[in-house]
Amino acid sequence: MAYWINAYNAFTIKLITENYPVKSIKDINKDSSPWDLRFIVINDRTYSLGEIENQILKKEFNDPRFHFAINCASISCPKLLNEAYQPATLNRQLDYAARDFINDETRNRISPGSAQLSSVFEWYNGDFTREGTLIDFINRFSETKIGSNAKVKYLPYNWNLNE
């Protein structure tokens, strides 16, 4: 899993640098999606970012914390760690990435009675609710615990490049 997270992040950076200057990753491959571009060659196989995210990380590893470890080069994306993900420390790193993202007030605004959450939680809701409610998942990592009857809204996603 660490290998594929690192690959996703490295190839996202490669995609941006090869197309720079751009205002947003979404400006790349306007005919389709930048996540559909098949430009990643690993062991004689070609992948897209979308395949790594959805076919490998999501399906093979079944751990929603990966959503906080991959970066789509946008302001609203989770931050990149300043170290590579490593198998021996992966659980600690994923927990750190989840706590950092969930408690970042520029990405989520959490109080006991309401939660204004990143659109990531709306788009991938099923990933976060496999073992309980979305609030249960958030409360595992949030410094502020959300009440079970809290109102949940989703914040607009800022796709501008995170320069």
C-alpha angles and dihedrals in degrees: 000000000000090000093054094045090052091046092051092050095044093049092046088056090046091051092051095046092049091052100036131166096054130137093218140007085241089068088070117088095005091181090068129346133302087234089062096055109113102213105121113102115193122164093345093307125109121222139178125222087250092056092051091048101042107024100036113021097033101037103031099041103028094202114130092201088082087078087071093048100054121074126208094194092251131122093245094049122103114271121261114248114241088235137052119263110255129197093232093054101028098114092050091046093048092048089050092049091049093049092045094050098042094047095045105110091204089063104030134019110204131182131157091261103038144020126205101191138187115268086244087080091053097045094047099029092135091058092055097044102052092104101029140323127327089250089054090054094047092048091058088068107018122105087209113055116224119222116242091244095047119136113247124206130170125234124226113263118240107218094181114125113271095230 
